[in-house]
Amino acid sequence: GALGDVLLEAVGLTIGAVAFLAGHMLAVGFYWRSRQSSGWIAATVALAVAVASYLLSRDAGVTLYGLGLGAMAGTALVSRYRLAGLGAVLFVVSDLLIFAQLGPLAASPLPGLLIWPTYFIGQALIAWGVVRSRPHEDLHHRL
């Protein structure tokens, strides 16, 4: 996430989005190994986020990114990392607000007010949810 944020500012939207997408794919693999329910739920979330991304942007690249974003959120939701799942949903909301701000809500102040809070809280819940759900001894061995 942090690399994506830096690249968005330093290089531009496309490179930053690719970095975020790569991070989402790594997260999908991580969450998938800890899934506790059906992959159909994750697939449904991924498809729903991709459709919402398309409807807000009408852009194929944004739709592809939305599919990866949705896959990350969907796999987080079915993983044992419950708070991370909630954080991933907030991350999705923040990105959908960005897409809406570039399209149908361009004249509205609402996205600008909500993007950073949903992103920050989402990222914090993802990190906290994963760290607090890992067995203490597992973390201790990794240090």
Helices and strands as residue ranges (DSSP letters): H 2-10, H 13-32, H 39-57, H 60-77, H 82-102, H 110-133, H 136-142
